[in-house]
C-alpha cells in the first residue's frame, strides 16, 4: 500500500526510423576583401600644465573637501555619542523609578 510504484520505460510503438546521417558541407570562400585603409592617428592631446596658481587652488580645494568631510563625520559621531548617553541616562532613571516603586509596596 505504501510502496512506491516505479514507472516502467514505455516501449516505442509504430515504426522506428534509423537516425539520419548529416553530411558536412564545404565552405566556399567569398571574394577576397581588400584590407582596411590605414587610419591616421588621432592628434595628441595637449598635456595639462600646472602653474603655481592652479596647484595652489587644487591644494586649497582638496583641503576644503577634507575639512568638510571631517566635520560631517565628527558631527555624526557626536550625535551617536549623545544619543547613546541619553539612552543610558533614561534607562538608569527608569530602573530607579521601578526599584523605588517596588520598595514602597
N, CA, C and O atoms as CSV, one atom per row, in Angstrom:
chain,resi,resn,atom,element,x,y,z
A,1,UNK,N,N,0.825,-1.181,0.000
A,1,UNK,CA,C,0.000,0.000,0.000
A,1,UNK,C,C,0.879,1.259,0.000
A,1,UNK,O,O,0.613,2.193,-0.758
A,2,UNK,N,N,1.913,1.295,0.833
A,2,UNK,CA,C,2.753,2.469,0.909
A,2,UNK,C,C,4.021,2.326,0.085
A,2,UNK,O,O,4.921,3.161,0.180
A,3,UNK,N,N,4.100,1.300,-0.704
A,3,UNK,CA,C,5.292,1.112,-1.519
A,3,UNK,C,C,5.189,1.983,-2.776
A,3,UNK,O,O,4.145,2.032,-3.425
A,4,UNK,N,N,6.264,2.650,-3.099
A,4,UNK,CA,C,6.195,3.493,-4.303
A,4,UNK,C,C,6.198,2.635,-5.556
A,4,UNK,O,O,6.829,1.579,-5.607
A,5,UNK,N,N,5.490,3.103,-6.548
A,5,UNK,CA,C,5.444,2.394,-7.819
A,5,UNK,C,C,6.467,3.027,-8.738
A,5,UNK,O,O,6.415,4.227,-9.010
A,6,UNK,N,N,7.386,2.225,-9.209
A,6,UNK,CA,C,8.428,2.708,-10.102
A,6,UNK,C,C,7.884,2.637,-11.519
A,6,UNK,O,O,7.436,1.577,-11.958
A,7,UNK,N,N,7.916,3.742,-12.233
A,7,UNK,CA,C,7.367,3.709,-13.595
A,7,UNK,C,C,8.267,2.885,-14.514
A,7,UNK,O,O,9.489,2.866,-14.366
A,8,UNK,N,N,7.642,2.223,-15.444
A,8,UNK,CA,C,8.406,1.434,-16.416
A,8,UNK,C,C,8.634,2.268,-17.658
A,8,UNK,O,O,7.833,3.141,-17.992
A,9,UNK,N,N,9.739,1.992,-18.342
A,9,UNK,CA,C,10.028,2.723,-19.574
A,9,UNK,C,C,9.009,2.301,-20.629
A,9,UNK,O,O,8.819,1.106,-20.856
A,10,UNK,N,N,8.366,3.241,-21.260
A,10,UNK,CA,C,7.401,2.856,-22.300
A,10,UNK,C,C,8.137,2.341,-23.536
A,10,UNK,O,O,9.184,2.858,-23.925
A,11,UNK,N,N,7.566,1.328,-24.125
A,11,UNK,CA,C,8.167,0.773,-25.337
A,11,UNK,C,C,7.657,1.568,-26.528
A,11,UNK,O,O,6.485,1.945,-26.569
A,12,UNK,N,N,8.545,1.830,-27.515
A,12,UNK,CA,C,8.090,2.599,-28.679
A,12,UNK,C,C,7.063,1.817,-29.481
A,12,UNK,O,O,7.156,0.597,-29.618
A,13,UNK,N,N,6.127,2.508,-29.983
A,13,UNK,CA,C,5.105,1.861,-30.819
A,13,UNK,C,C,5.257,2.367,-32.239
A,13,UNK,O,O,5.730,3.486,-32.439
A,14,UNK,N,N,4.887,1.607,-33.196
A,14,UNK,CA,C,4.968,2.022,-34.592
A,14,UNK,C,C,6.353,1.777,-35.159
A,14,UNK,O,O,7.157,1.061,-34.562
A,15,UNK,N,N,6.633,2.371,-36.314
A,15,UNK,CA,C,7.915,2.170,-36.965
A,15,UNK,C,C,8.964,3.076,-36.327
A,15,UNK,O,O,8.713,4.240,-36.016
A,16,UNK,N,N,10.129,2.503,-36.148
A,16,UNK,CA,C,11.249,3.259,-35.627
A,16,UNK,C,C,12.174,3.551,-36.781
A,16,UNK,O,O,12.646,2.621,-37.434
A,17,UNK,N,N,12.454,4.833,-37.060
A,17,UNK,CA,C,13.320,5.182,-38.176
A,17,UNK,C,C,14.750,5.314,-37.695
A,17,UNK,O,O,14.994,5.817,-36.599
A,18,UNK,N,N,15.697,4.866,-38.506
A,18,UNK,CA,C,17.093,4.998,-38.103
A,18,UNK,C,C,17.489,6.486,-38.140
A,18,UNK,O,O,16.857,7.284,-38.833
A,19,UNK,N,N,18.532,6.846,-37.394
A,19,UNK,CA,C,18.949,8.252,-37.403
A,19,UNK,C,C,19.482,8.659,-38.767
A,19,UNK,O,O,20.083,7.853,-39.477
A,20,UNK,N,N,19.262,9.886,-39.117
A,20,UNK,CA,C,19.674,10.408,-40.415
A,20,UNK,C,C,21.126,10.835,-40.323
A,20,UNK,O,O,21.535,11.466,-39.348
A,21,UNK,N,N,21.915,10.487,-41.354
A,21,UNK,CA,C,23.321,10.865,-41.392
A,21,UNK,C,C,23.417,12.266,-41.981
A,21,UNK,O,O,22.897,12.527,-43.066
A,22,UNK,N,N,24.078,13.158,-41.269
A,22,UNK,CA,C,24.243,14.521,-41.753
A,22,UNK,C,C,25.610,14.622,-42.402
A,22,UNK,O,O,26.630,14.326,-41.779
A,23,UNK,N,N,25.625,15.040,-43.656
A,23,UNK,CA,C,26.889,15.166,-44.358
A,23,UNK,C,C,27.412,16.589,-44.213
A,23,UNK,O,O,26.644,17.548,-44.294
A,24,UNK,N,N,28.717,16.726,-43.999
A,24,UNK,CA,C,29.260,18.084,-43.846
A,24,UNK,C,C,29.232,18.825,-45.170
A,24,UNK,O,O,29.390,18.229,-46.236
A,25,UNK,N,N,29.035,20.104,-45.091
A,25,UNK,CA,C,29.025,20.932,-46.290
A,25,UNK,C,C,30.387,21.574,-46.463
A,25,UNK,O,O,31.117,21.799,-45.498
A,26,UNK,N,N,30.709,21.860,-47.698
A,26,UNK,CA,C,32.000,22.501,-47.952
A,26,UNK,C,C,31.841,24.005,-47.846
A,26,UNK,O,O,30.797,24.565,-48.180
A,27,UNK,N,N,32.882,24.635,-47.380
A,27,UNK,CA,C,32.851,26.079,-47.226
A,27,UNK,C,C,33.551,26.690,-48.423
A,27,UNK,O,O,34.715,26.397,-48.697
A,28,UNK,N,N,32.838,27.531,-49.121
A,28,UNK,CA,C,33.391,28.183,-50.303
A,28,UNK,C,C,33.778,29.597,-49.888
A,28,UNK,O,O,32.918,30.369,-49.463
A,29,UNK,N,N,35.063,29.950,-50.005
A,29,UNK,CA,C,35.438,31.305,-49.604
A,29,UNK,C,C,34.873,32.328,-50.572
A,29,UNK,O,O,34.825,32.104,-51.781
A,30,UNK,N,N,34.446,33.455,-50.020
A,30,UNK,CA,C,33.911,34.532,-50.842
A,30,UNK,C,C,35.071,35.283,-51.471
A,30,UNK,O,O,36.237,34.993,-51.207
A,31,UNK,N,N,34.733,36.241,-52.296
A,31,UNK,CA,C,35.793,37.016,-52.938
A,31,UNK,C,C,36.596,37.739,-51.872
A,31,UNK,O,O,36.056,38.157,-50.848
A,32,UNK,N,N,37.871,37.882,-52.118
A,32,UNK,CA,C,38.758,38.495,-51.135
A,32,UNK,C,C,38.412,39.968,-50.974
A,32,UNK,O,O,38.256,40.696,-51.955
A,33,UNK,N,N,38.294,40.392,-49.730
A,33,UNK,CA,C,38.040,41.806,-49.461
A,33,UNK,C,C,39.376,42.496,-49.244
A,33,UNK,O,O,40.277,41.921,-48.632
A,34,UNK,N,N,39.514,43.693,-49.724
A,34,UNK,CA,C,40.792,44.383,-49.549
A,34,UNK,C,C,40.993,44.753,-48.083
A,34,UNK,O,O,40.018,44.985,-47.369
A,35,UNK,N,N,42.239,44.813,-47.627
A,35,UNK,CA,C,42.479,45.179,-46.233
A,35,UNK,C,C,42.036,46.618,-45.988
A,35,UNK,O,O,42.082,47.447,-46.897
A,36,UNK,N,N,41.608,46.913,-44.766
A,36,UNK,CA,C,41.129,48.272,-44.488
A,36,UNK,C,C,42.267,49.275,-44.643
A,36,UNK,O,O,43.434,48.974,-44.396
A,37,UNK,N,N,41.885,50.461,-45.056
A,37,UNK,CA,C,42.877,51.512,-45.267
A,37,UNK,C,C,43.435,51.952,-43.916
A,37,UNK,O,O,42.699,51.991,-42.930
A,38,UNK,N,N,44.705,52.279,-43.857
A,38,UNK,CA,C,45.275,52.707,-42.576
A,38,UNK,C,C,44.647,54.015,-42.123
A,38,UNK,O,O,44.433,54.939,-42.908
A,39,UNK,N,N,44.367,54.058,-40.848
A,39,UNK,CA,C,43.725,55.233,-40.272
A,39,UNK,C,C,44.814,56.102,-39.672
A,39,UNK,O,O,45.726,55.609,-39.008
A,40,UNK,N,N,44.708,57.384,-39.910
A,40,UNK,CA,C,45.701,58.307,-39.362
A,40,UNK,C,C,45.519,58.392,-37.855
A,40,UNK,O,O,44.382,58.437,-37.385
A,41,UNK,N,N,46.608,58.417,-37.074
A,41,UNK,CA,C,46.468,58.507,-35.622
A,41,UNK,C,C,45.860,59.846,-35.211
A,41,UNK,O,O,46.080,60.882,-35.838
A,42,UNK,N,N,45.100,59.776,-34.151
A,42,UNK,CA,C,44.457,60.989,-33.650
A,42,UNK,C,C,45.524,61.945,-33.149
A,42,UNK,O,O,46.551,61.515,-32.626
A,43,UNK,N,N,45.288,63.224,-33.304
A,43,UNK,CA,C,46.300,64.169,-32.820
A,43,UNK,C,C,46.448,64.061,-31.312
A,43,UNK,O,O,45.469,63.877,-30.589
A,44,UNK,N,N,47.670,64.177,-30.857
A,44,UNK,CA,C,47.937,64.044,-29.426
A,44,UNK,C,C,47.289,65.203,-28.675
A,44,UNK,O,O,47.348,66.355,-29.105
A,45,UNK,N,N,46.682,64.876,-27.563
A,45,UNK,CA,C,46.044,65.915,-26.757
A,45,UNK,C,C,47.116,66.669,-25.986
A,45,UNK,O,O,48.120,66.085,-25.578
A,46,UNK,N,N,46.910,67.927,-25.793
A,46,UNK,CA,C,47.915,68.676,-25.034
A,46,UNK,C,C,47.905,68.248,-23.574
A,46,UNK,O,O,46.850,67.972,-23.003
A,47,UNK,N,N,49.062,68.196,-22.991
A,47,UNK,CA,C,49.149,67.811,-21.583
A,47,UNK,C,C,48.750,68.989,-20.712
A,47,UNK,O,O,48.930,70.148,-21.085
A,48,UNK,N,N,48.208,68.674,-19.555
A,48,UNK,CA,C,47.792,69.724,-18.629
A,48,UNK,C,C,49.023,70.207,-17.884
A,48,UNK,O,O,49.749,69.422,-17.274
A,49,UNK,N,N,49.240,71.486,-17.943
A,49,UNK,CA,C,50.387,72.061,-17.248
A,49,UNK,C,C,49.884,72.821,-16.037
A,49,UNK,O,O,49.022,73.694,-16.141
A,50,UNK,N,N,50.436,72.474,-14.891
A,50,UNK,CA,C,50.023,73.116,-13.655
A,50,UNK,C,C,50.919,74.317,-13.377
A,50,UNK,O,O,52.139,74.203,-13.260
A,51,UNK,N,N,50.285,75.434,-13.279
A,51,UNK,CA,C,51.021,76.626,-12.868
A,51,UNK,C,C,50.962,76.696,-11.354
A,51,UNK,O,O,50.146,76.004,-10.745
A,52,UNK,N,N,51.794,77.499,-10.735
A,52,UNK,CA,C,51.724,77.609,-9.267
A,52,UNK,C,C,50.351,78.049,-8.761
A,52,UNK,O,O,49.932,77.641,-7.677
A,53,UNK,N,N,49.653,78.872,-9.530
A,53,UNK,CA,C,48.323,79.309,-9.105
A,53,UNK,C,C,47.310,78.172,-9.118
A,53,UNK,O,O,46.528,78.026,-8.179
A,54,UNK,N,N,47.320,77.360,-10.186
A,54,UNK,CA,C,46.359,76.252,-10.243
A,54,UNK,C,C,46.704,75.168,-9.229
A,54,UNK,O,O,45.809,74.535,-8.670
A,55,UNK,N,N,48.007,74.950,-8.987
A,55,UNK,CA,C,48.392,73.962,-7.973
A,55,UNK,C,C,47.922,74.417,-6.600
A,55,UNK,O,O,47.455,73.603,-5.804
A,56,UNK,N,N,48.039,75.702,-6.316
A,56,UNK,CA,C,47.586,76.237,-5.026
A,56,UNK,C,C,46.067,76.121,-4.909
A,56,UNK,O,O,45.545,75.827,-3.833
A,57,UNK,N,N,45.359,76.351,-6.014
A,57,UNK,CA,C,43.903,76.227,-5.992
A,57,UNK,C,C,43.488,74.776,-5.755
A,57,UNK,O,O,42.541,74.514,-5.014
A,58,UNK,N,N,44.196,73.831,-6.384
A,58,UNK,CA,C,43.868,72.414,-6.172
A,58,UNK,C,C,44.128,71.994,-4.735
A,58,UNK,O,O,43.330,71.264,-4.147
A,59,UNK,N,N,45.240,72.449,-4.166
A,59,UNK,CA,C,45.541,72.106,-2.770
A,59,UNK,C,C,44.504,72.719,-1.850
A,59,UNK,O,O,44.050,72.072,-0.906
A,60,UNK,N,N,44.122,73.966,-2.117
A,60,UNK,CA,C,43.097,74.617,-1.287
A,60,UNK,C,C,41.755,73.925,-1.386
A,60,UNK,O,O,41.068,73.751,-0.380
A,61,UNK,N,N,41.369,73.520,-2.612
A,61,UNK,CA,C,40.095,72.813,-2.786
A,61,UNK,C,C,40.098,71.459,-2.098
A,61,UNK,O,O,39.112,71.065,-1.475
A,62,UNK,N,N,41.222,70.743,-2.216
A,62,UNK,CA,C,41.325,69.446,-1.541
A,62,UNK,C,C,41.263,69.580,-0.033
A,62,UNK,O,O,40.633,68.770,0.647
A,63,UNK,N,N,41.924,70.610,0.487
A,63,UNK,CA,C,41.882,70.852,1.929
A,63,UNK,C,C,40.468,71.166,2.389
A,63,UNK,O,O,40.025,70.685,3.432
A,64,UNK,N,N,39.761,71.977,1.606
A,64,UNK,CA,C,38.385,72.325,1.961
A,64,UNK,C,C,37.497,71.084,1.976
A,64,UNK,O,O,36.664,70.926,2.869
A,65,UNK,N,N,37.672,70.211,0.997
A,65,UNK,CA,C,36.865,68.982,0.939
A,65,UNK,C,C,37.155,68.106,2.149
A,65,UNK,O,O,36.233,67.565,2.760
A,66,UNK,N,N,38.434,67.962,2.498
A,66,UNK,CA,C,38.797,67.132,3.647
A,66,UNK,C,C,38.220,67.715,4.928
A,66,UNK,O,O,37.727,66.974,5.779
A,67,UNK,N,N,38.274,69.035,5.074
A,67,UNK,CA,C,37.723,69.659,6.286
A,67,UNK,C,C,36.212,69.493,6.376
A,67,UNK,O,O,35.682,69.233,7.457
A,68,UNK,N,N,35.518,69.640,5.261
A,68,UNK,CA,C,34.057,69.494,5.282
A,68,UNK,C,C,33.666,68.058,5.596
A,68,UNK,O,O,32.779,67.821,6.416
A,69,UNK,N,N,34.323,67.095,4.949
A,69,UNK,CA,C,34.002,65.682,5.206
A,69,UNK,C,C,34.340,65.329,6.649
A,69,UNK,O,O,33.589,64.599,7.296
A,70,UNK,N,N,35.454,65.833,7.162
A,70,UNK,CA,C,35.820,65.573,8.559
A,70,UNK,C,C,34.806,66.151,9.523
A,70,UNK,O,O,34.454,65.509,10.513
A,71,UNK,N,N,34.328,67.364,9.245
A,71,UNK,CA,C,33.333,67.988,10.123
A,71,UNK,C,C,32.036,67.188,10.125
A,71,UNK,O,O,31.409,67.021,11.171
A,72,UNK,N,N,31.635,66.697,8.961
A,72,UNK,CA,C,30.402,65.900,8.887
A,72,UNK,C,C,30.558,64.606,9.673
A,72,UNK,O,O,29.655,64.213,10.411
A,73,UNK,N,N,31.703,63.940,9.518
A,73,UNK,CA,C,31.909,62.677,10.233
A,73,UNK,C,C,31.981,62.889,11.739
A,73,UNK,O,O,31.434,62.092,12.502
A,74,UNK,N,N,32.654,63.962,12.178
A,74,UNK,CA,C,32.736,64.231,13.614
A,74,UNK,C,C,31.359,64.563,14.176
A,74,UNK,O,O,31.020,64.132,15.278
A,75,UNK,N,N,30.565,65.322,13.433
A,75,UNK,CA,C,29.218,65.652,13.933
A,75,UNK,C,C,28.347,64.401,14.021
A,75,UNK,O,O,27.542,64.271,14.942
A,76,UNK,N,N,28.505,63.479,13.066
A,76,UNK,CA,C,27.744,62.228,13.152
A,76,UNK,C,C,28.187,61.404,14.359
A,76,UNK,O,O,27.356,60.805,15.042
A,77,UNK,N,N,29.490,61.374,14.622
A,77,UNK,CA,C,29.996,60.646,15.782
A,77,UNK,C,C,29.475,61.261,17.079
A,77,UNK,O,O,29.091,60.543,18.003
A,78,UNK,N,N,29.464,62.591,17.144
A,78,UNK,CA,C,28.937,63.249,18.345
A,78,UNK,C,C,27.441,62.970,18.512
A,78,UNK,O,O,26.972,62.777,19.634
A,79,UNK,N,N,26.696,62.948,17.416
A,79,UNK,CA,C,25.266,62.662,17.512
A,79,UNK,C,C,25.029,61.256,18.054
A,79,UNK,O,O,24.130,61.046,18.869
A,80,UNK,N,N,25.821,60.308,17.611
A,80,UNK,CA,C,25.673,58.937,18.109
A,80,UNK,C,C,26.058,58.865,19.579
A,80,UNK,O,O,25.390,58.191,20.362
A,81,UNK,N,N,27.127,59.554,19.960
A,81,UNK,CA,C,27.560,59.518,21.366
A,81,UNK,C,C,26.527,60.166,22.268
A,81,UNK,O,O,26.232,59.636,23.339
A,82,UNK,N,N,25.974,61.292,21.865
A,82,UNK,CA,C,24.964,61.972,22.685
A,82,UNK,C,C,23.711,61.125,22.789
A,82,UNK,O,O,23.106,61.049,23.858
A,83,UNK,N,N,23.313,60.492,21.707
A,83,UNK,CA,C,22.134,59.631,21.745
A,83,UNK,C,C,22.359,58.448,22.678
A,83,UNK,O,O,21.476,58.090,23.458
A,84,UNK,N,N,23.541,57.843,22.597
A,84,UNK,CA,C,23.831,56.715,23.493
A,84,UNK,C,C,23.846,57.124,24.942
A,84,UNK,O,O,23.343,56.394,25.795
A,85,UNK,N,N,24.416,58.288,25.243
A,85,UNK,CA,C,24.448,58.760,26.636
A,85,UNK,C,C,23.044,59.044,27.139
A,85,UNK,O,O,22.718,58.706,28.277
A,86,UNK,N,N,22.203,59.661,26.309
A,86,UNK,CA,C,20.836,59.973,26.760
A,86,UNK,C,C,20.023,58.701,26.964
A,86,UNK,O,O,19.207,58.634,27.884
A,87,UNK,N,N,20.232,57.697,26.126
A,87,UNK,CA,C,19.515,56.423,26.316
A,87,UNK,C,C,19.983,55.757,27.605
A,87,UNK,O,O,19.173,55.186,28.335
A,88,UNK,N,N,21.284,55.823,27.892
A,88,UNK,CA,C,21.794,55.209,29.118
A,88,UNK,C,C,21.231,55.927,30.351
A,88,UNK,O,O,20.842,55.275,31.321
A,89,UNK,N,N,21.186,57.245,30.320
A,89,UNK,CA,C,20.660,58.004,31.475
A,89,UNK,C,C,19.179,57.711,31.660
A,89,UNK,O,O,18.722,57.518,32.786
A,90,UNK,N,N,18.421,57.677,30.556
A,90,UNK,CA,C,16.990,57.393,30.703
A,90,UNK,C,C,16.766,55.967,31.206
A,90,UNK,O,O,15.806,55.724,31.938
A,91,UNK,N,N,17.628,55.020,30.831
A,91,UNK,CA,C,17.496,53.653,31.342
A,91,UNK,C,C,17.756,53.622,32.843
A,91,UNK,O,O,17.072,52.906,33.575
A,92,UNK,N,N,18.750,54.401,33.315
A,92,UNK,CA,C,19.010,54.453,34.761
A,92,UNK,C,C,17.847,55.072,35.520
A,92,UNK,O,O,17.484,54.598,36.597
A,93,UNK,N,N,17.263,56.122,34.968
A,93,UNK,CA,C,16.128,56.777,35.628
A,93,UNK,C,C,14.944,55.829,35.702
A,93,UNK,O,O,14.295,55.725,36.742
A,94,UNK,N,N,14.656,55.133,34.603
A,94,UNK,CA,C,13.523,54.199,34.609
A,94,UNK,C,C,13.784,53.063,35.594
A,94,UNK,O,O,12.871,52.633,36.298
A,95,UNK,N,N,15.023,52.574,35.649
A,95,UNK,CA,C,15.355,51.495,36.581
A,95,UNK,C,C,15.196,51.948,38.024
A,95,UNK,O,O,14.683,51.204,38.860
A,96,UNK,N,N,15.638,53.177,38.320
A,96,UNK,CA,C,15.492,53.661,39.699
A,96,UNK,C,C,14.030,53.885,40.052
A,96,UNK,O,O,13.635,53.657,41.196
A,97,UNK,N,N,13.223,54.322,39.101
A,97,UNK,CA,C,11.786,54.506,39.372
A,97,UNK,C,C,11.111,53.162,39.640
A,97,UNK,O,O,10.263,53.051,40.525
A,98,UNK,N,N,11.491,52.147,38.875
A,98,UNK,CA,C,10.898,50.819,39.076
A,98,UNK,C,C,11.324,50.263,40.427
A,98,UNK,O,O,10.504,49.687,41.141
A,99,UNK,N,N,12.604,50.428,40.792
A,99,UNK,CA,C,13.082,49.931,42.088
A,99,UNK,C,C,12.421,50.677,43.243
A,99,UNK,O,O,12.099,50.070,44.264
A,100,UNK,N,N,12.215,51.980,43.096
A,100,UNK,CA,C,11.560,52.756,44.152
A,100,UNK,C,C,10.107,52.333,44.303
A,100,UNK,O,O,9.591,52.293,45.420
A,101,UNK,N,N,9.447,52.022,43.211
A,101,UNK,CA,C,8.055,51.598,43.257
A,101,UNK,C,C,7.945,50.236,43.925
A,101,UNK,O,O,6.989,49.992,44.663
A,102,UNK,N,N,8.906,49.337,43.684
A,102,UNK,CA,C,8.874,48.012,44.279
A,102,UNK,C,C,9.114,48.105,45.779
A,102,UNK,O,O,8.481,47.370,46.537
A,103,UNK,N,N,10.012,48.988,46.237
A,103,UNK,CA,C,10.317,49.119,47.667
A,103,UNK,C,C,9.135,49.724,48.438
A,103,UNK,O,O,8.954,49.403,49.613
A,104,UNK,N,N,8.352,50.564,47.827
A,104,UNK,CA,C,7.234,51.197,48.525
A,104,UNK,C,C,6.095,50.214,48.781
A,104,UNK,O,O,5.307,50.441,49.699
A,105,UNK,N,N,5.980,49.194,48.053
A,105,UNK,CA,C,4.876,48.254,48.241
A,105,UNK,C,C,5.119,47.320,49.367
A,105,UNK,O,O,4.280,46.466,49.654
